[in-house]
């Protein structure tokens, strides 16, 4: 049973996440030939202040 975890900065809307889940599932099905029902996708949303990038918190590099 394939399991895919995607960590993203917090803030994407439900429709965007739904599209991501659908497209990732399709890619896994096409790549390994499993049924879509077997694919699990988990999206983790992380605050920018909790994400380090290049030695600094992402909220300092990419302020809103």
Secondary structure as UniProt FT lines:
FT   STRAND          3..9
FT   HELIX           14..32
FT   HELIX           36..38
FT   STRAND          40..46
FT   HELIX           48..50
FT   STRAND          52..53
FT   TURN            54..55
FT   STRAND          56..57
FT   HELIX           58..61
//
